[in-house]
Each structure stands twice: as C-alpha cells, then as structure tokens.
Amino acid sequence: MDKFRAMAYFVQIVEHGSLSAAAEAGGQSVASLVRSLAALERQLGVRLLNRSTRRMALTDEGQRYLAFSKRMLAECDAMERELEGRDGQVRGTLRITAPVEFGQLYLAPLVNSFLIEHPQARAELILNDQIVPLLDERLDLALRIGQLPDSGLMARPLGASRLITCASPAYLNEQPPLRAPGELARHACIAFAGHGSQWYYRQGGKSLAVSVEPRLWCNQIRAVRLACVQGLGVARLLHYQAAEALASGTLVRVLEPFEPPDLPVQLVYPHGLALAPRVKAFVEWAAPRLKAALPSPA
C-alpha cells in the first residue's frame, strides 16, 4: 500500500464530506477510495471513520490521524517545492484559477505557451466566476479583478479594467437618448447575474446606485455581450470583455462620464509561504505578457 497516497485519500474523503464527493473531486472511483481507506485502517489497526449510508464521522483516532496526515502532506509539499528548482528545470503542477472570460481570452493561451516551453511542467486551470479560496483548494495562483480584502495574499499588479455601459449602434438609433444613469429606466437592460440588478456609477464624486429591471439575465458574459451586440438592449461589461466589439464598432460606449473607478487586475498568491519555483517562474514569465495584452479602459 502506498501510505502517502492513502493518507491523501483519507484527507480528501474527510474534506469533501463523503466518499462520492471525494471521488468526483479527485477523479477516482468510490470503490478505489473504499479499498484505500479499508487498507489504511487495517494497517493502523484502528477505525478512522464511522460510516453509514447517510453520514460519516471521524473517530477520536481519526481526528488525530487527520491532523497528522495534513501535517505530513504539507511537509512533503514543502520539500517538493524546495527540490523542484534545484536543477533549473520547471516541473510540478501549477494550479491556477481565473474568471471564465479572462481565462479564455488571456490566461489559457499563456498557460499553453508556458507548458510548451517547460515540458516537465503541468497545469490545472480552473475557470470560475466565483471567488475560489486559494488555500482551501490548494491553488498556487489566482487572477483577481477588483480590490482585494485584507486576506494576507500577495499581489502582482497587471493593469486595470472598468465596468462600462454599452449598446449596439442599431439599438441606440431606435431608442430614446441615454445621457445619464437615471435614464436607464426607459431602456431595455441586459444583466450579468454576477453584477446583480443594482448598477453603480459615479456622479459628483459620489457613488450612484441605479436599480434596473433586466429584459434578459444571464450567468455567462459571452451571452450577455452577444445579446447586446444583437441590439437587445444596454449591458454592463468589464472593459476587456467589450474591447474587441468596441474596436470593431459593433458596440458603442455610453454613460462614460459616469463610469465607476478602475478595478485593479492582479495575480495573487498566498503570503508567508515559500513560493514554489514553478509558481515564481510562471509569474515572472506571464506578468509582462498579461500587462501587454490587457487593453486600457481609459
């Protein structure tokens, strides 16, 4: 039995709360996790988990072994980080998360190029518009857009984006003028679910919240942008999400004097941990390329 793998599977089962959830997250079968856990319990001579069809609970021995397993696995990871860069080769798995649209437009092509340059490296790219906790998910890097909370994360600035309001020329030609945020009540609006129904602007140096009743809600930016380009209504997008359409003239920027402040775009990574050579290599390689690719919202 591979004891370290069995320990990792045991931690995975406990953290995900069930065998089925752990199997799905780790890409294993439930049967393989059951066998691994049973073999570990036999070798230790104790029961680690009390299991029924509906729930499972750690035994006292399981609590102690869980803490021990986490400590041993963390020490093993730390040693691997030290050894990865000894011969100058970038190796190991780089785990990165980013918003879906940004990841597809900018980050995925860079990750692909990085892997081509470093044949011994691997990558996991998790694209998600929800904030994924780095430490909880054992991620190395995250691409964040917006102000960071006081979370102890280190940040590498890449540039800025901004929430802008736009519509197609055809829509604007057929509708009443849109000169101030308060006039949005007279217009069809297309909303990205992540932005909600309160659209924020700046007026007279103060924040201004405008409630909208969207004609279309969607949880994917590409669908919001498509509806806007096709003349369904007015949408709010981050500037980089609309930059190509603005350049081609299929979208027009409106309410520009009322736009809110820029949002920083940055690569973030855990503070206080030795930065693995693979992570440091990717940050140093990718940061200038992302800076160059990101369009200015000005």
N, C-alpha and C positions, 0 to 999 in steps of 0.2 A: 504493500500500500504506500502511495506517495503521501506522506503525512502532511507536508505543507499544503498540497492541493486539497487534502481532506479538511484541513483547518480552514482554508479559504472558502470551501464549500459550506462548512458549518457556519462561518460568519455570514456568508451570503444568505443562507436559509433564515437565520435569525433576523438580519436587517430587512429582509423583504416580507417577513411575517408568515410565509407559508412555503411549502415545497414547490407548489405550482408557480407562484410568483417568482421565486428564486430561479427556477428552471427557465422560465420565459426570459428573465432579465439576462441570465448568463448564457443562454443558448444551449443548455443541456436538457436531457430528458429527466422527468421526475424520477424514473426508475434508477438512473445513474446516481442521482443525489441521495436517494434512499439507500442504495448499496454503500455509497461512500460514508454516510452517517452511521449506518449499522456497523461497518468495519471499524470505524473510529471508536465507537462505543465499546466494541468487543476488545479492541487493543487496550483501551484505557481501563476497562473493567467497571465502568460506571455508565449510568444513563444520563445523557446530556439534555435531552428534550423529552417531556411527556407529551405524546401526540394522540389526538383523537380525530375523528372525521371532520370536526368543526373548528378545533383550535389546537394550539400547541403552546407550551410554556416551558421555560428553562427550569431545570432543577438547580439546586444550590451548587452542585458540581459543575453544571452547565454554565452558570453565571461566572464562576471562577475561570473555567476553561475559555470562555468567550473573551474575557479581559486579557488572558494570557495569549490567545491566538491573535487578537488585534495587535498586541504589543510586538509579538514575533513577526507578524507580517509587515508591520510598519518598519521594523528594524531591517528586515530583508529588503524592502523597497529602498530604504535609505542607502544600504550598501550597494544595491544595483545602480543607484544614481551616481555614487562615487566611482564605480568601476566602468560605467558606460563610456566615459570620455577619456579613459586612460590612454588608449592608442590613437586618439584623434578622430576616431570614427563616430559618426552619429548613429546610434542604434536605440532600440527600445520603442515602445508605443507612445505616441504623442496623442493625448486626449484633449480635444478642443470643442467648445460649444460656441454657437453664434446664432443671432436671429436668422430666420429662414431666408429672407430675401437677400440680406447682406452676405450670408454664407454662400448662396448660389451665385451671386454676381461677382464677388470679390475673393472670398476666402477659399472656396473649393478649388479654383484654378491654381492658387498659390500652393495649397497643400499638395496637389498633384505634382506640381513642378518640384517642390521640395523632396517628395518621395523619389522622383526620378533622379535627382542629384545625390540622394543618400539611399542607396539600395538596401542598406541594413535597417533602415527606419521603417516604422509602421505608423498608422494614424487611425484614430477614431474621430470622426467629425459628426457632432450631434447638433443638428439644426433645429432650433426650438424658439418660438417667440415668447415663451415663458422663461423667467429667470431660473436657471439651473444652478443650485449651490455647488461651488467647486469642491469644497472639502467633503461634503456628504456624498458626492458622486465620484470622488477620486479623479477629478479632472485637473489637467495641467494649466489650461488657459481658457479664457473666455473673451469674446468680443462683446463689449458693452457699449450701448448708446444711451447717454444721459448721465446725470450726476450720480456719483457713487455714494451710497451711505457709508457711514464710518464703520467699515467692516473689516479693517485690517488687511485689505487687499492692496497690492502694489499695482500701479497703472502705468502703461506706456502710451502716451498720447499719440494719436494718429491724425487728428483733424477734427472736423465738426460737421454736424448736419443740422437741419432745422425743419420743423413742421411747417409746411407751406400749404396753401389752399389753391386748387387749380380746377380747371374745367376745359372742355373742348371748345374750339372756336365756334363750331356749329351750335352748341348749346348756348353760348353767350350771345350769339347773334339773334336768337329767338326768345330770350328771356329778359326780364327787367334788369336794369343796371345793378351791379354788385359793387358798391363803393365803400361799404362799412360792414363790420361783422353783424350788426343788428339786422341787416337786410337779408341775412340767410334764411329768415323765417319765410320769405317769399320764394325760396328756391328749393328744388329737389336736392337732397343731400345723400351722399353715398358714404357709409361709415365703416371703418375697420373696427372690428369688435374690440380689439385691444385698446383703442382710443376712447371708447365709450361715447355717450351722447352729449357730453359737455366738451365743446371746442374752446380752447383757451387762446386768447390774443393779448396784445399789449396796446393800451390806449392811454395817452397822457402819462406815460411812465408807470402805469399800474396794470395789474393783470385783469383781464376782462373775460368772464365765462359766458359762453353763448350756448343755450340748450337747442339742440336740433332734433327733429323727428325724421330719421333717415327713411328714404324710399327703399334703400337696399342696405342690409347689414351683411358683412362677410368677415370670416376669420382669416382670409388669405389676401395679402396685399396685391398679388397679381390680379385677382378677380376684381378688386376694388379699382385698380388702375385701368383695367380693360373696360369696365363699365363707364368710367369717367371719359376715357378716350372715345367710346362709342356714343357719348352725348347723353348719358342717362342723368347726369347731374354734377354737383360740385363735390369734390373729395378733398380730404386732408391726407397728405403723404409726406414722409420724410424726403428731403430734397434729393438724396441719392436715388430714391425709388422712382422719382419722376424725371430725373435729369435727361435721360435719353429722349423721352417724349417731349420735354420742353425744347430740347435742341432741334428736334425734327418739326416742331410746330403743331404736333397733334394734341398738345396740352398747352394751356396758357395760365400763367401765374396771376392770381388775383389776390386782393387784400394784402398786398406786400407791405404797405406801411404799418400794418397791424400785426405783423408776424412776431411770435414769441422769440426769446433769446436762443442763440445757437445751443445745441446739445453736443457735448464732447463725445468723440468716438475714440475708444481706447482698448488696448489689450490689457487684461488684468490677470494676475496670478497670485497665489497665496503668499502672504508676507510671513517672514520668520522661518521659512523652510529653505533648505539648500536647493537652489534652482538646478534641476537636472540638466546635464549637458545638452540633451536633445531639445529641452524647452528653451534654454538660452540660445542655442543655435537657431531655432525657428524664429524666436522673437527678433534677434538681430538681423536675420535674413528677410523676414516678412514685413517688419515695421516700415522700412523706407518704401517698399513696393506698395503697401497699402496706402501710405501717405500720398504717393504719386497718383494712385488710381482713384482716390476718393474725390468727387467733384466738390468744389467750394460752393456753399449755399448763398454766398453774397451775390 
